Amino acid sequence: MAHELLHVLFMRQGYPGIEFREKSVPIGIPELANLIDDAVIHPVLWRDLRRRGFDDSAYWNTELLKLNTAGGAELPLAAHTGTLCDAIAFADIVASSGLAPDPLFTSAEPHSPVTVSLAKQFCSIITHDNGTTPESRAAGMESLITKVDDVLIAAGFQYFRLRTWVSVSR
């Protein structure tokens, strides 16, 4: 509950969010947009929760267990955009958990190399300046949207550009 309340508080303090340009968007766009929004805001939000005395270790243990037991073979990105969603969600976990990133990447890499490679790229954008201001988070959100579009285009999804359907609101 505190987590969701902080989302509202951060929004009222001017932190960015994703806004849809049209009411009707292609399948997959809302999921990608929500993941990007969370991945950029969560590192600041979880840090704030820990600063306020919340113990989030049980939550991260559960998230990591889900990640490690998801199973299934990873498909090439061009065949499965879910890999892109998985990579954004993984980057969110790595950037937000406060845990050392290298062991997390190393443990997932053998069974999800494409996801891990993308998650590393996304994580470097999310944590680029380690900024906690609304302005730095908005810049991170813009950069992450651009990177996701670049990945989509490289995978053959020229007409599935996220930027066509979403913008960063403040």
Order of alpha helices (4+ residues) and beta strands (2+ residues): alpha-beta-alpha-alpha-alpha-alpha-alpha-alpha-alpha-beta
